[in-house]
């Protein structure tokens, strides 16, 4: 799911105090929007890692916690089984 944080951040600005089309302001809001997108992406990864079946790149952590010794060169599905 992609969220449009840039539009949301622009809507949070007071309408009279800021010109929403000024380049410097757009650059700053774009940077903040990108940071929020990164946080959202990381949160989704952590949420998926609640179980090993959705762990994806965190599968190694599950293997470590459960004391499993696997070859990290194996395919993801083989390691999941």
DAHUCOR-V584700 format. One record per residue. RES is the residue in one small letter. OMEGA is omega in whole degrees, 0 to 359 (none if undefined). BURIAL is # if it has 16 or more other ideal C-beta (glycine too) atoms within 10 Angstrom, else .. D_CENTER is the distance of its C-alpha to the mean C-alpha in Angstrom with 2 decimals. Layout:
RES & OMEGA & BURIAL & D_CENTER
RES & OMEGA & BURIAL & D_CENTER
This chain:
x & 178 & . & 10.24
x & 179 & . & 10.01
x & 179 & . & 10.88
x & 181 & . & 13.45
x & 181 & # & 12.99
x & 179 & # & 15.74
x & 180 & . & 18.33
x & 179 & . & 17.51
x & 178 & # & 17.93
x & 180 & # & 21.11
x & 178 & . & 22.46
x & 180 & . & 22.20
x & 175 & . & 24.63
x & 187 & . & 28.27
x & 184 & . & 29.98
x & 188 & . & 33.02
x & 185 & . & 31.74
x & 169 & . & 29.28
x & 187 & . & 29.68
x & 183 & . & 26.32
x & 179 & . & 27.29
x & 186 & . & 28.03
x & 181 & . & 26.37
x & 180 & . & 25.49
x & 178 & . & 23.85
x & 178 & . & 21.85
x & 180 & . & 20.66
x & 180 & . & 19.60
x & 177 & # & 17.88
x & 178 & . & 16.06
x & 178 & . & 14.84
x & 178 & . & 13.76
x & 178 & # & 12.06
x & 178 & . & 10.11
x & 178 & . & 9.19
x & 177 & . & 8.17
x & 178 & . & 6.04
x & 177 & . & 4.31
x & 180 & . & 4.62
x & 180 & . & 3.88
x & 179 & . & 1.20
x & 179 & . & 3.04
x & 178 & . & 5.29
x & 178 & . & 5.74
x & 179 & . & 6.55
x & 178 & . & 8.72
x & 179 & . & 10.17
x & 183 & . & 11.15
x & 178 & # & 12.74
x & 175 & . & 15.18
x & 180 & . & 17.64
x & 185 & # & 18.33
x & 178 & . & 18.42
x & 188 & . & 14.70
x & 182 & # & 13.84
x & 185 & . & 13.32
x & 179 & . & 12.68
x & 180 & . & 13.51
x & 178 & # & 16.88
x & 178 & . & 18.68
x & 178 & . & 17.93
x & 180 & # & 19.47
x & 179 & # & 22.34
x & 182 & . & 22.97
x & 181 & . & 22.98
x & 179 & . & 25.28
x & 180 & . & 27.45
x & 178 & . & 27.19
x & 182 & . & 28.40
x & 176 & . & 27.11
x & 184 & . & 27.23
x & 177 & . & 23.78
x & 179 & . & 25.34
x & 177 & . & 25.74
x & 181 & . & 23.74
x & 183 & . & 20.78
x & 179 & . & 22.93
x & 179 & . & 25.88
x & 181 & # & 24.05
x & 179 & . & 22.69
x & none & . & 26.29
